[in-house]
Every structure is written in C-alpha cells, then in structure tokens.
C-alpha cells in the first residue's frame, strides 16, 4: 500500500503538460520553508492506497493529459516509499502514462534506482549548492543529491533542475555560480526552474501548532528573480521562473 496525502488534478506546475499530481506522505528533509509540513511525518493524516486505485485515477484522467502530460509524484519525498511505488510505476508504464518524480534526490538504494529507471522524467530539487547552507536550510547534506544528479546524467535520464530562491538562505550569487559551474556540462538537464519563495503554507504551521521559522523573510521582488534568472542563464539554456 502507498501512503497518499492528497491529489491535485489538472496540475500545470509539476512537470510538462497537464498532470495528475500525487502528494505522498513522509519526508526525510526538514526544509525551513516547507509548504507542506503536514506531509513530513511518515504517517500523518495520509490514506493507505492501493497501486490499482492510483492507476485507475490516472487512466481516467489520461484524456486530459494530451501529448505532454501525465502523472507526477511529489510530497513529502516520494523516494521514502520507493519500494511500494515500483509496482505502480510498472503498471503506469504499461498504460502508456508519462511518469514524473519530484525529489530531493537524497535517498539512494536499489529501490530508488529502479524507480528512477522506470520514471520518464525527474524533477530534482537542489535546495542549495553550498553544503553548509544546505544543512542550515534542510537539516541534511546535499552530497547524495549531487550524486543522484550525476547518476541521472550517466544513465541518460532526463531531469529538470529546480531551485527555490530564498532571500538570505539560497539567493547567494556565489552559490548559484558554483551550482552553474558544477552542472553546466550536463546533457540531461532539460530545463532549470527557479521557484520563487512563498508563504502559502504558513497557515498549516499555525494549524499544526508549529513555529514557522522564516516569518521575517520577505518574498522575492521581480528584480531579484530577474537577477537570478540572468545568472542561471550564464550556464543553462532553458531557464524559467515558475
């Protein structure tokens, strides 16, 4: 069984085209800006769902996907449930449905490797390139995330690079430049997405009785986003502000 937190139909922000987005329960990161703190706990208020039920939902929505759309697994962190997802991914492949995985890339084992092999596209969230600042932001190292990116490149697996621009935490010119230099030779990066920092999930912290630690961080100005986009374009061809 798969622990599902929620669904979004007709999603347009998590992968190409129109997508069914499945938000899974459980995450190993503790991102300070997490918009879905209710998905962090491995059990939470999730519903145990059979692979067949998710498959039926995806197949029923397939007419809306068009040529580019499909299903995206987000979270939480999907690779927490990699073993349970593998049979579902196989069934989705047989049904001709495009599979996308939105991941922090920090978990690595044989099940995760098979999951990425079955996926059509990986959305790789690189939270920060500087490991010390990455730990401050997520409470975890970014070493495995970068190793996962190297595996995707070596194995010809297309992926999108996603970067949340948080003022005072990840919006550092030197770190973006270091990230660009690290990845600029990669052939499998199809797209780079700059995700503006937002506070849409703050009400969830209040409802859960949790302290939102970035309450004093202001959202990006258009100028900040344009500077970041120009900087990323020094190293990458297709850069978008999502």
MDAnalysis code that builds the backbone (N, CA, C; Angstrom):
import MDAnalysis as mda
import numpy as np

u = mda.Universe.empty(726, n_residues=242, atom_resindex=np.repeat(np.arange(242), 3), trajectory=True)
u.add_TopologyAttr("name", ["N", "CA", "C"] * 242)
u.add_TopologyAttr("resid", np.arange(1, 243))
u.add_TopologyAttr("resname", ["UNK", "UNK", "UNK", "UNK", "UNK", "UNK", "UNK", "UNK", "UNK", "UNK", "UNK", "UNK", "UNK", "UNK", "UNK", "UNK", "UNK", "UNK", "UNK", "UNK", "UNK", "UNK", "UNK", "UNK", "UNK", "UNK", "UNK", "UNK", "UNK", "UNK", "UNK", "UNK", "UNK", "UNK", "UNK", "UNK", "UNK", "UNK", "UNK", "UNK", "UNK", "UNK", "UNK", "UNK", "UNK", "UNK", "UNK", "UNK", "UNK", "UNK", "UNK", "UNK", "UNK", "UNK", "UNK", "UNK", "UNK", "UNK", "UNK", "UNK", "UNK", "UNK", "UNK", "UNK", "UNK", "UNK", "UNK", "UNK", "UNK", "UNK", "UNK", "UNK", "UNK", "UNK", "UNK", "UNK", "UNK", "UNK", "UNK", "UNK", "UNK", "UNK", "UNK", "UNK", "UNK", "UNK", "UNK", "UNK", "UNK", "UNK", "UNK", "UNK", "UNK", "UNK", "UNK", "UNK", "UNK", "UNK", "UNK", "UNK", "UNK", "UNK", "UNK", "UNK", "UNK", "UNK", "UNK", "UNK", "UNK", "UNK", "UNK", "UNK", "UNK", "UNK", "UNK", "UNK", "UNK", "UNK", "UNK", "UNK", "UNK", "UNK", "UNK", "UNK", "UNK", "UNK", "UNK", "UNK", "UNK", "UNK", "UNK", "UNK", "UNK", "UNK", "UNK", "UNK", "UNK", "UNK", "UNK", "UNK", "UNK", "UNK", "UNK", "UNK", "UNK", "UNK", "UNK", "UNK", "UNK", "UNK", "UNK", "UNK", "UNK", "UNK", "UNK", "UNK", "UNK", "UNK", "UNK", "UNK", "UNK", "UNK", "UNK", "UNK", "UNK", "UNK", "UNK", "UNK", "UNK", "UNK", "UNK", "UNK", "UNK", "UNK", "UNK", "UNK", "UNK", "UNK", "UNK", "UNK", "UNK", "UNK", "UNK", "UNK", "UNK", "UNK", "UNK", "UNK", "UNK", "UNK", "UNK", "UNK", "UNK", "UNK", "UNK", "UNK", "UNK", "UNK", "UNK", "UNK", "UNK", "UNK", "UNK", "UNK", "UNK", "UNK", "UNK", "UNK", "UNK", "UNK", "UNK", "UNK", "UNK", "UNK", "UNK", "UNK", "UNK", "UNK", "UNK", "UNK", "UNK", "UNK", "UNK", "UNK", "UNK", "UNK", "UNK", "UNK", "UNK", "UNK", "UNK", "UNK", "UNK", "UNK", "UNK", "UNK", "UNK", "UNK", "UNK", "UNK", "UNK", "UNK"])
u.atoms.positions = np.array([
    [0.840, -1.207, 0.000],
    [0.000, 0.000, 0.000],
    [0.878, 1.261, 0.000],
    [0.327, 2.315, -0.544],
    [1.050, 3.576, -0.680],
    [0.354, 4.630, 0.176],
    [1.134, 5.356, 0.953],
    [0.557, 6.391, 1.805],
    [0.429, 7.696, 1.012],
    [-0.811, 8.074, 0.705],
    [-1.092, 9.268, -0.087],
    [-1.655, 10.359, 0.810],
    [-1.078, 11.535, 0.694],
    [-1.584, 12.680, 1.460],
    [-2.758, 13.340, 0.742],
    [-2.573, 13.621, -0.561],
    [-3.626, 14.298, -1.316],
    [-3.327, 14.235, -2.811],
    [-4.253, 14.739, -3.604],
    [-4.109, 14.752, -5.061],
    [-4.393, 16.156, -5.595],
    [-3.833, 16.428, -6.754],
    [-4.200, 17.631, -7.499],
    [-4.435, 17.227, -8.943],
    [-5.633, 17.448, -9.426],
    [-5.948, 17.155, -10.820],
    [-5.678, 18.390, -11.677],
    [-5.345, 18.159, -12.928],
    [-5.107, 19.238, -13.887],
    [-3.996, 20.179, -13.430],
    [-2.957, 19.615, -12.792],
    [-1.821, 20.418, -12.357],
    [-0.953, 20.834, -13.536],
    [-0.402, 22.035, -13.468],
    [0.422, 22.543, -14.573],
    [1.793, 23.028, -14.121],
    [2.140, 22.823, -12.857],
    [3.417, 23.335, -12.341],
    [4.439, 22.245, -12.039],
    [4.035, 20.996, -12.054],
    [4.930, 19.912, -11.633],
    [5.205, 18.947, -12.775],
    [5.925, 19.450, -13.775],
    [6.237, 18.641, -14.940],
    [5.540, 19.169, -16.170],
    [5.808, 18.558, -17.322],
    [5.260, 19.060, -18.586],
    [3.769, 18.778, -18.746],
    [3.080, 19.686, -19.411],
    [1.675, 19.466, -19.736],
    [0.758, 19.488, -18.524],
    [-0.421, 18.899, -18.712],
    [-1.422, 18.803, -17.642],
    [-1.227, 17.475, -16.915],
    [-1.208, 17.526, -15.573],
    [-0.811, 16.340, -14.829],
    [-1.708, 16.068, -13.616],
    [-1.800, 14.789, -13.295],
    [-2.343, 14.373, -12.015],
    [-1.164, 14.362, -11.047],
    [-1.226, 15.163, -9.990],
    [-0.134, 15.227, -9.015],
    [-0.549, 14.468, -7.762],
    [0.281, 13.499, -7.385],
    [0.026, 12.686, -6.195],
    [1.013, 13.109, -5.113],
    [0.492, 13.698, -4.034],
    [1.349, 14.129, -2.929],
    [1.448, 12.985, -1.924],
    [2.647, 12.465, -1.775],
    [2.864, 11.316, -0.910],
    [3.293, 11.747, 0.489],
    [3.068, 10.861, 1.440],
    [3.354, 11.160, 2.836],
    [4.768, 10.724, 3.214],
    [5.432, 11.551, 4.009],
    [6.752, 11.205, 4.543],
    [7.880, 11.942, 3.848],
    [8.765, 12.549, 4.628],
    [9.925, 13.241, 4.056],
    [11.085, 13.182, 5.041],
    [12.295, 13.025, 4.502],
    [13.494, 12.970, 5.337],
    [14.143, 14.337, 5.497],
    [13.678, 15.350, 4.755],
    [14.196, 16.706, 4.898],
    [13.329, 17.485, 5.890],
    [13.880, 18.565, 6.406],
    [13.144, 19.473, 7.288],
    [13.368, 20.900, 6.787],
    [12.940, 21.140, 5.553],
    [13.154, 22.448, 4.929],
    [12.442, 23.544, 5.722],
    [13.151, 24.621, 6.005],
    [12.587, 25.698, 6.809],
    [11.374, 26.330, 6.149],
    [11.332, 26.298, 4.807],
    [10.235, 26.943, 4.086],
    [9.186, 25.945, 3.601],
    [9.235, 24.715, 4.053],
    [8.349, 23.668, 3.544],
    [6.893, 24.144, 3.474],
    [6.303, 24.008, 2.292],
    [4.916, 24.431, 2.098],
    [3.921, 23.345, 2.489],
    [4.435, 22.123, 2.707],
    [3.561, 21.003, 3.065],
    [4.055, 20.305, 4.339],
    [4.115, 21.042, 5.464],
    [4.627, 20.426, 6.698],
    [3.786, 19.248, 7.163],
    [2.539, 19.192, 6.710],
    [1.657, 18.095, 7.080],
    [1.997, 16.794, 6.344],
    [2.953, 16.857, 5.396],
    [3.365, 15.632, 4.696],
    [4.677, 15.064, 5.237],
    [5.293, 15.731, 6.205],
    [6.629, 15.322, 6.670],
    [6.573, 14.004, 7.448],
    [5.690, 13.929, 8.424],
    [5.564, 12.700, 9.216],
    [5.210, 11.527, 8.302],
    [5.840, 10.371, 8.560],
    [5.658, 9.226, 7.651],
    [4.239, 8.677, 7.648],
    [3.467, 8.966, 8.680],
    [2.080, 8.501, 8.714],
    [1.114, 9.674, 8.543],
    [1.200, 10.645, 9.424],
    [0.363, 11.830, 9.314],
    [-1.111, 11.489, 9.171],
    [-1.796, 12.253, 8.349],
    [-3.214, 12.004, 8.091],
    [-3.412, 11.376, 6.722],
    [-2.417, 10.621, 6.294],
    [-2.464, 10.018, 4.958],
    [-3.420, 8.838, 4.907],
    [-3.750, 8.478, 3.682],
    [-4.619, 7.330, 3.454],
    [-3.829, 6.230, 2.752],
    [-3.888, 5.026, 3.297],
    [-3.236, 3.894, 2.634],
    [-4.017, 3.559, 1.370],
    [-3.335, 3.604, 0.255],
    [-3.988, 3.486, -1.043],
    [-3.323, 2.404, -1.871],
    [-4.101, 1.610, -2.557],
    [-3.540, 0.550, -3.386],
    [-2.997, 1.132, -4.685],
    [-1.968, 0.512, -5.263],
    [-1.461, 0.967, -6.560],
    [-2.565, 0.967, -7.623],
    [-3.452, -0.012, -7.544],
    [-4.527, -0.131, -8.540],
    [-5.464, 1.084, -8.508],
    [-5.702, 1.618, -7.308],
    [-6.591, 2.776, -7.180],
    [-5.972, 4.014, -7.841],
    [-4.678, 4.203, -7.635],
    [-3.993, 5.345, -8.254],
    [-3.933, 5.152, -9.763],
    [-3.697, 3.920, -10.188],
    [-3.671, 3.621, -11.621],
    [-5.013, 3.960, -12.262],
    [-6.105, 3.553, -11.621],
    [-7.446, 3.833, -12.160],
    [-7.671, 5.344, -12.297],
    [-7.239, 6.082, -11.294],
    [-7.397, 7.531, -11.337],
    [-6.604, 8.134, -12.492],
    [-5.365, 7.671, -12.679],
    [-4.518, 8.181, -13.767],
    [-5.106, 7.848, -15.132],
    [-5.575, 6.622, -15.288],
    [-6.154, 6.198, -16.567],
    [-7.418, 7.002, -16.875],
    [-8.228, 7.270, -15.844],
    [-9.463, 8.029, -16.055],
    [-9.177, 9.468, -16.479],
    [-8.018, 10.001, -16.071],
    [-7.662, 11.381, -16.419],
    [-6.775, 11.466, -17.663],
    [-6.390, 10.320, -18.194],
    [-5.486, 10.293, -19.343],
    [-5.969, 11.136, -20.527],
    [-7.273, 11.185, -20.834],
    [-7.726, 12.021, -21.958],
    [-7.368, 13.503, -21.813],
    [-7.150, 13.961, -20.567],
    [-6.822, 15.363, -20.340],
    [-5.326, 15.642, -20.461],
    [-4.512, 14.581, -20.436],
    [-3.058, 14.763, -20.404],
    [-2.488, 15.285, -21.716],
    [-3.137, 14.951, -22.829],
    [-2.594, 15.349, -24.119],
    [-1.283, 14.631, -24.411],
    [-0.454, 15.239, -25.245],
    [0.805, 14.601, -25.643],
    [1.904, 14.737, -24.603],
    [1.830, 15.776, -23.757],
    [2.931, 16.046, -22.825],
    [2.637, 15.651, -21.389],
    [1.361, 15.595, -21.019],
    [1.000, 15.419, -19.619],
    [1.190, 14.009, -19.094],
    [0.762, 13.816, -17.850],
    [0.904, 12.515, -17.209],
    [0.694, 12.619, -15.713],
    [1.416, 11.808, -14.959],
    [1.287, 11.771, -13.509],
    [2.608, 12.178, -12.868],
    [2.524, 12.976, -11.811],
    [3.701, 13.406, -11.062],
    [3.563, 12.978, -9.610],
    [4.618, 12.401, -9.072],
    [4.654, 12.024, -7.659],
    [5.497, 13.043, -6.916],
    [4.852, 13.714, -5.952],
    [5.515, 14.749, -5.178],
    [5.332, 14.410, -3.697],
    [5.447, 15.395, -2.842],
    [5.306, 15.042, -1.434],
    [5.271, 16.234, -0.521],
    [5.885, 15.926, 0.625],
    [6.703, 14.796, 1.004],
    [7.850, 14.510, 0.044],
    [8.419, 13.323, 0.253],
    [9.513, 12.858, -0.594],
    [9.161, 11.470, -1.121],
    [8.854, 11.353, -2.428],
    [8.387, 10.083, -2.988],
    [9.317, 8.896, -2.758],
    [10.637, 9.137, -2.746],
    [11.561, 8.000, -2.630],
    [11.527, 7.347, -1.256],
    [10.897, 7.997, -0.270],
    [10.685, 7.356, 1.035],
    [9.868, 6.075, 0.848],
    [8.971, 6.079, -0.156],
    [8.105, 4.935, -0.423],
    [8.469, 4.233, -1.738],
    [9.743, 4.291, -2.099],
    [10.175, 3.766, -3.400],
    [9.747, 2.314, -3.628],
    [9.938, 1.464, -2.632],
    [9.629, 0.041, -2.807],
    [8.158, -0.170, -3.139],
    [7.269, 0.558, -2.454],
    [5.827, 0.416, -2.685],
    [5.414, 0.998, -4.036],
    [6.177, 1.972, -4.530],
    [5.818, 2.637, -5.777],
    [6.216, 1.853, -7.026],
    [7.215, 0.986, -6.921],
    [7.728, 0.283, -8.101],
    [6.635, -0.474, -8.866],
    [5.795, -1.290, -8.215],
    [4.733, -1.986, -8.964],
    [3.781, -1.014, -9.667],
    [3.470, 0.108, -9.017],
    [2.598, 1.113, -9.622],
    [3.260, 1.724, -10.855],
    [4.541, 2.033, -10.761],
    [5.249, 2.616, -11.902],
    [5.230, 1.657, -13.098],
    [5.375, 0.366, -12.825],
    [5.346, -0.625, -13.909],
    [3.977, -0.641, -14.583],
    [2.928, -0.544, -13.776],
    [1.573, -0.546, -14.338],
    [1.302, 0.729, -15.127],
    [1.794, 1.850, -14.631],
    [1.618, 3.113, -15.342],
    [2.351, 3.097, -16.675],
    [3.528, 2.470, -16.696],
    [4.289, 2.355, -17.951],
    [3.500, 1.533, -18.961],
    [2.908, 0.430, -18.501],
    [2.117, -0.430, -19.382],
    [0.893, 0.310, -19.922],
    [0.381, 1.254, -19.133],
    [-0.803, 2.022, -19.548],
    [-0.426, 3.212, -20.425],
    [0.876, 3.390, -20.675],
    [1.324, 4.474, -21.547],
    [1.202, 5.851, -20.933],
    [1.366, 5.930, -19.612],
    [1.241, 7.207, -18.913],
    [2.622, 7.734, -18.525],
    [2.891, 8.976, -18.877],
    [4.169, 9.632, -18.588],
    [4.324, 9.822, -17.073],
    [5.459, 9.381, -16.536],
    [5.687, 9.408, -15.089],
    [6.785, 10.405, -14.736],
    [6.476, 11.251, -13.777],
    [7.412, 12.260, -13.297],
    [7.595, 12.082, -11.785],
    [8.832, 12.229, -11.301],
    [9.102, 12.141, -9.861],
    [9.747, 13.444, -9.406],
    [9.126, 14.111, -8.451],
    [9.678, 15.328, -7.863],
    [10.399, 14.921, -6.578],
    [11.732, 15.076, -6.547],
    [12.520, 14.503, -5.459],
    [13.644, 15.419, -5.005],
    [14.033, 15.259, -3.731],
    [15.208, 15.979, -3.251],
    [16.493, 15.194, -3.539],
    [16.349, 13.972, -4.057],
    [17.496, 13.196, -4.504],
    [18.430, 12.718, -3.410],
    [17.982, 12.747, -2.160],
    [18.899, 12.459, -1.045],
    [18.851, 11.017, -0.553],
    [17.898, 10.229, -1.054],
    [17.790, 8.826, -0.638],
    [18.282, 7.959, -1.787],
    [19.138, 7.001, -1.475],
    [19.677, 6.160, -2.545],
    [19.770, 4.709, -2.106],
    [19.121, 3.836, -2.844],
    [19.200, 2.389, -2.655],
    [18.711, 1.741, -3.950],
    [18.668, 0.435, -3.985],
    [18.281, -0.270, -5.213],
    [16.851, 0.048, -5.636],
    [15.967, 0.236, -4.658],
    [14.575, 0.555, -4.991],
    [14.463, 1.934, -5.634],
    [15.204, 2.888, -5.095],
    [15.187, 4.237, -5.672],
    [15.768, 4.206, -7.084],
    [16.831, 3.444, -7.258],
    [17.448, 3.327, -8.582],
    [16.444, 2.765, -9.593],
    [15.705, 1.739, -9.199],
    [14.706, 1.161, -10.104],
    [13.581, 2.151, -10.382],
    [13.194, 2.906, -9.350],
    [12.129, 3.894, -9.506],
    [12.519, 4.945, -10.544],
    [13.732, 5.448, -10.438],
    [14.206, 6.448, -11.399],
    [14.380, 5.858, -12.798],
    [14.737, 4.594, -12.858],
    [14.868, 3.922, -14.151],
    [13.514, 3.833, -14.849],
    [12.457, 3.587, -14.077],
    [11.111, 3.475, -14.632],
    [10.498, 4.836, -14.965],
    [10.903, 5.881, -14.255],
    [10.341, 7.213, -14.472],
    [10.774, 7.762, -15.827],
    [9.918, 8.608, -16.409],
    [10.255, 9.265, -17.672],
    [11.034, 10.555, -17.445],
    [10.772, 11.205, -16.308],
    [11.394, 12.487, -16.019],
    [11.532, 12.651, -14.507],
    [12.661, 13.216, -14.096],
    [12.891, 13.500, -12.679],
    [12.970, 15.015, -12.492],
    [12.223, 15.518, -11.525],
    [12.340, 16.920, -11.121],
    [13.235, 16.929, -9.891],
    [14.484, 17.352, -10.056],
    [15.465, 17.273, -8.975],
    [15.558, 18.619, -8.262],
    [15.159, 18.617, -6.993],
    [15.197, 19.840, -6.193],
    [16.564, 19.975, -5.522],
    [17.358, 20.912, -6.015],
    [18.628, 21.229, -5.366],
    [18.363, 22.455, -4.496],
    [18.321, 22.251, -3.190],
    [17.894, 23.320, -2.281],
    [18.955, 24.408, -2.123],
    [20.213, 24.010, -2.156],
    [21.338, 24.937, -2.050],
    [22.579, 24.177, -2.497],
    [23.536, 24.850, -3.126],
    [24.746, 24.159, -3.571],
    [25.801, 24.084, -2.471],
    [25.908, 25.139, -1.682],
    [26.840, 25.143, -0.555],
    [26.308, 24.202, 0.524],
    [27.084, 23.182, 0.863],
    [26.575, 22.136, 1.757],
    [26.252, 22.665, 3.147],
    [27.052, 23.590, 3.647],
    [26.802, 24.142, 4.982],
    [25.468, 24.887, 5.015],
    [25.227, 25.692, 3.984],
    [23.953, 26.414, 3.917],
    [22.800, 25.460, 3.630],
    [23.080, 24.396, 2.873],
    [22.060, 23.374, 2.612],
    [21.624, 22.728, 3.919],
    [22.580, 22.424, 4.778],
    [22.253, 21.815, 6.083],
    [21.430, 22.764, 6.938],
    [21.761, 24.050, 6.894],
    [21.010, 25.041, 7.646],
    [19.564, 25.110, 7.166],
    [19.386, 24.983, 5.856],
    [18.072, 25.128, 5.235],
    [17.213, 23.879, 5.356],
    [17.852, 22.697, 5.318],
    [17.098, 21.440, 5.243],
    [17.370, 20.460, 6.385],
    [18.413, 20.721, 7.159],
    [18.922, 19.844, 8.235],
    [19.606, 18.592, 7.682],
    [19.874, 18.552, 6.370],
    [20.545, 17.412, 5.738],
    [21.634, 17.899, 4.779],
    [22.560, 17.002, 4.450],
    [23.613, 17.307, 3.487],
    [23.076, 17.222, 2.058],
    [23.759, 17.884, 1.119],
    [23.369, 17.796, -0.286],
    [24.245, 16.833, -1.080],
    [25.142, 16.114, -0.400],
    [26.103, 15.245, -1.103],
    [25.393, 14.204, -1.958],
    [24.400, 13.505, -1.394],
    [23.707, 12.469, -2.157],
    [22.873, 13.073, -3.282],
    [22.315, 14.253, -3.075],
    [21.553, 14.915, -4.134],
    [22.424, 15.132, -5.366],
    [23.642, 15.584, -5.153],
    [24.563, 15.816, -6.269],
    [24.999, 14.494, -6.900],
    [25.141, 13.458, -6.078],
    [25.482, 12.132, -6.611],
    [24.323, 11.562, -7.427],
    [23.101, 11.829, -6.991],
    [21.918, 11.398, -7.746],
    [21.879, 12.093, -9.105],
    [22.184, 13.370, -9.124],
    [22.232, 14.112, -10.389],
    [23.270, 13.492, -11.321],
    [24.419, 13.121, -10.774],
    [25.471, 12.500, -11.580],
    [25.007, 11.159, -12.137],
    [24.238, 10.404, -11.346],
    [23.711, 9.112, -11.819],
    [22.707, 9.333, -12.950],
    [21.831, 10.312, -12.794],
    [20.847, 10.619, -13.836],
    [21.560, 10.978, -15.139],
    [22.603, 11.778, -15.042],
    [23.377, 12.179, -16.214],
    [24.054, 10.970, -16.850],
    [24.690, 10.149, -16.028],
    [25.437, 8.993, -16.542],
    [24.533, 7.944, -17.170],
    [23.280, 7.883, -16.708],
    [22.354, 6.874, -17.190],
    [21.341, 7.414, -18.203],
    [21.600, 8.605, -18.714],
    [20.755, 9.153, -19.776],
    [19.326, 9.414, -19.361],
    [19.115, 9.784, -18.094],
    [17.756, 10.031, -17.590],
    [17.476, 11.538, -17.570],
    [16.524, 11.992, -18.373],
    [16.224, 13.430, -18.412],
    [15.767, 13.948, -17.049],
    [16.228, 15.141, -16.702],
    [15.738, 15.737, -15.462],
    [15.705, 17.252, -15.553],
    [14.843, 17.825, -14.715],
    [14.756, 19.268, -14.558],
    [15.424, 19.625, -13.243],
    [16.149, 20.704, -13.237],
    [16.795, 21.200, -12.022],
    [15.912, 22.279, -11.429],
    [15.546, 22.127, -10.165],
    [14.667, 23.108, -9.523],
    [15.384, 23.751, -8.335],
    [15.218, 25.066, -8.201],
    [15.938, 25.811, -7.173],
    [15.010, 26.855, -6.569],
    [14.729, 26.722, -5.275],
    [13.882, 27.704, -4.586],
    [14.762, 28.877, -4.152],
    [14.391, 30.071, -4.562],
    [15.194, 31.261, -4.284],
    [14.703, 31.913, -2.989],
    [15.391, 31.623, -1.884],
    [15.000, 32.139, -0.572],
    [15.958, 33.256, -0.150],
    [15.479, 34.489, -0.055],
    [16.353, 35.591, 0.352],
    [17.046, 35.303, 1.691],
    [18.371, 35.457, 1.710],
    [19.132, 35.238, 2.933],
    [19.469, 33.788, 3.210],
    [18.950, 32.840, 2.377],
    [19.194, 31.421, 2.618],
    [19.732, 30.684, 1.390],
    [19.227, 31.012, 0.205],
    [19.725, 30.341, -1.007],
    [19.919, 31.311, -2.172],
    [19.698, 32.601, -1.926],
    [19.801, 33.588, -3.004],
    [21.182, 34.239, -3.029],
    [22.226, 33.426, -2.970],
    [23.597, 33.925, -2.952],
    [24.231, 33.757, -4.335],
    [24.744, 34.842, -4.874],
    [25.358, 34.812, -6.203],
    [26.446, 33.752, -6.285],
    [27.321, 33.698, -5.287],
    [28.454, 32.762, -5.352],
    [28.003, 31.304, -5.362],
    [26.892, 31.013, -4.672],
    [26.399, 29.632, -4.632],
    [25.725, 29.250, -5.947],
    [24.993, 30.193, -6.533],
    [24.353, 29.934, -7.828],
    [25.420, 29.767, -8.911],
    [26.464, 30.580, -8.832],
    [27.564, 30.448, -9.791],
    [28.267, 29.097, -9.634],
    [28.483, 28.670, -8.394],
    [29.124, 27.375, -8.147],
    [28.260, 26.233, -8.664],
    [26.933, 26.357, -8.462],
    [25.999, 25.352, -8.982],
    [26.057, 25.323, -10.507],
    [26.059, 26.501, -11.118],
    [26.111, 26.576, -12.573],
    [27.361, 25.942, -13.137],
    [28.504, 26.223, -12.533],
    [29.772, 25.651, -13.000],
    [29.792, 24.139, -12.829],
    [29.153, 23.658, -11.752],
    [29.107, 22.216, -11.489],
    [28.284, 21.490, -12.547],
    [27.167, 22.082, -12.953],
    [26.217, 21.404, -13.831],
    [26.288, 21.819, -15.301],
    [27.091, 22.811, -15.645],
    [26.989, 23.375, -16.999],
    [27.336, 22.380, -18.107],
    [28.067, 21.330, -17.821],
    [28.390, 20.349, -18.857],
    [27.367, 19.233, -18.989],
    [26.358, 19.229, -18.123],
    [25.360, 18.153, -18.126],
    [24.489, 18.227, -19.375],
    [24.271, 17.065, -20.003],
    [23.460, 16.990, -21.215],
    [22.004, 16.617, -20.914],
    [21.734, 16.011, -19.749],
    [20.390, 15.502, -19.461],
    [19.490, 16.517, -18.753],
    [20.026, 17.693, -18.412],
    [19.190, 18.738, -17.812],
    [18.380, 19.403, -18.923],
    [17.090, 19.148, -18.935],
    [16.226, 19.684, -19.992],
    [15.757, 21.108, -19.702],
    [15.775, 21.446, -18.429],
    [15.158, 22.721, -18.036],
    [15.621, 23.070, -16.620],
    [15.780, 24.347, -16.342],
    [16.068, 24.824, -14.992],
    [14.901, 25.706, -14.554],
    [14.355, 25.397, -13.388],
    [13.229, 26.175, -12.870],
    [13.636, 26.896, -11.588],
    [13.473, 28.210, -11.595],
    [13.649, 28.997, -10.378],
    [12.276, 29.107, -9.728],
    [12.168, 28.610, -8.523],
    [10.889, 28.645, -7.812],
    [10.923, 29.790, -6.805],
    [10.087, 30.804, -6.980],
    [10.073, 31.919, -6.031],
    [9.682, 31.443, -4.630],
    [10.313, 32.033, -3.622],
    [9.946, 31.741, -2.239],
    [8.553, 32.294, -1.961],
    [7.716, 31.487, -1.321],
    [6.374, 31.965, -0.973],
    [5.999, 31.493, 0.428],
    [4.933, 32.047, 0.950],
    [4.495, 31.723, 2.315],
    [3.102, 31.103, 2.314],
    [2.755, 30.416, 1.224],
    [1.403, 29.865, 1.095],
    [1.101, 28.776, 2.117],
    [2.147, 28.174, 2.686],
    [1.918, 27.085, 3.638],
    [1.938, 27.510, 5.092],
    [2.112, 28.822, 5.355],
    [2.262, 29.287, 6.733],
    [1.045, 28.942, 7.591],
    [-0.152, 29.020, 7.002],
    [-1.364, 28.720, 7.778],
    [-1.370, 27.287, 8.303],
    [-0.666, 26.387, 7.582],
    [-0.596, 24.993, 8.030],
    [0.209, 24.881, 9.322],
    [1.278, 25.674, 9.420],
    [2.086, 25.670, 10.648],
    [1.245, 26.139, 11.824],
    [0.471, 27.183, 11.601],
    [-0.385, 27.711, 12.661],
    [-1.405, 26.663, 13.089],
    [-1.995, 25.983, 12.094],
    [-2.999, 24.962, 12.400],
    [-2.396, 23.772, 13.144],
    [-1.112, 23.482, 12.854],
    [-0.435, 22.350, 13.491],
    [0.264, 22.739, 14.792],
    [0.178, 24.024, 15.156],
    [0.825, 24.490, 16.377],
    [2.340, 24.542, 16.272],
    [2.840, 24.733, 15.044],
    [4.278, 24.780, 14.801],
    [4.731, 26.212, 14.551],
    [6.000, 26.468, 14.848],
    [6.578, 27.793, 14.626],
    [7.178, 27.857, 13.224],
    [6.717, 28.807, 12.424],
    [7.288, 28.990, 11.091],
    [8.514, 29.883, 11.230],
    [9.692, 29.318, 10.965],
    [10.944, 29.997, 11.299],
    [11.352, 31.096, 10.323],
    [10.720, 31.157, 9.154],
    [11.102, 32.166, 8.169],
    [10.058, 33.279, 8.060],
    [9.354, 33.553, 9.149],
    [8.265, 34.539, 9.095],
    [8.770, 35.943, 8.759],
    [10.058, 36.200, 9.001],
    [10.605, 37.528, 8.709],
    [11.212, 37.628, 7.315],
    [11.201, 36.533, 6.565],
    [11.771, 36.539, 5.211],
    [10.711, 37.024, 4.224],
    [11.038, 38.065, 3.496],
    [10.091, 38.615, 2.526],
    [10.170, 37.864, 1.208],
    [9.064, 37.827, 0.491],
    [9.032, 37.152, -0.802],
    [9.880, 37.910, -1.822],
    [10.307, 37.183, -2.865],
    [11.193, 37.766, -3.868],
    [10.538, 38.936, -4.588],
    [11.345, 39.948, -4.882],
    [10.879, 41.028, -5.741],
    [11.086, 40.596, -7.189],
    [10.381, 41.193, -8.130],
    [10.615, 40.875, -9.547],
    [12.074, 41.095, -9.946],
    [12.704, 42.095, -9.352],
    [14.100, 42.392, -9.662],
    [15.013, 41.262, -9.206],
    [14.767, 40.721, -8.022],
    [15.572, 39.610, -7.503],
    [15.445, 38.381, -8.402],
    [14.247, 38.109, -8.843],
    [14.011, 36.959, -9.711],
    [14.691, 37.137, -11.062],
    [14.674, 38.366, -11.575],
    [15.300, 38.642, -12.866],
    [16.826, 38.516, -12.762],
    [17.399, 38.983, -11.666],
    [18.847, 38.838, -11.455],
    [19.223, 37.365, -11.408],
    [18.441, 36.573, -10.680],
    [18.719, 35.129, -10.573],
    [18.575, 34.456, -11.929],
    [17.538, 34.814, -12.672],
    [17.333, 34.205, -13.988],
    [18.509, 34.511, -14.917],
    [18.949, 35.741, -14.924],
    [20.095, 36.131, -15.757],
    [21.348, 35.359, -15.354],
    [21.532, 35.177, -14.052],
    [22.696, 34.442, -13.545],
    [22.654, 32.978, -13.982],
    [21.497, 32.346, -13.850],
    [21.350, 30.952, -14.276],
    [21.550, 30.815, -15.787],
    [21.107, 31.817, -16.537],
    [21.233, 31.752, -17.995],
    [22.685, 31.842, -18.467],
    [23.582, 32.213, -17.576],
    [25.005, 32.188, -17.903],
    [25.472, 30.753, -18.140],
    [24.787, 29.805, -17.496],
    [25.224, 28.412, -17.520],
    [24.244, 27.468, -18.215],
    [22.965, 27.849, -18.286],
    [21.945, 26.948, -18.814],
    [21.130, 27.620, -19.919],
    [20.653, 26.811, -20.857],
    [19.897, 27.343, -21.996],
    [18.438, 27.656, -21.661],
    [17.763, 26.716, -21.018],
    [16.334, 26.877, -20.755],
    [16.097, 27.137, -19.263],
    [15.932, 28.400, -18.929],
    [15.719, 28.809, -17.536],
    [14.354, 29.471, -17.435],
    [13.562, 29.040, -16.462],
    [12.208, 29.575, -16.291],
    [11.978, 29.950, -14.822],
    [11.243, 31.014, -14.613],
    [10.767, 31.338, -13.276],
    [9.370, 30.756, -13.158],
    [9.202, 29.789, -12.292],
    [7.940, 29.029, -12.226],
    [6.875, 29.810, -11.440],
])
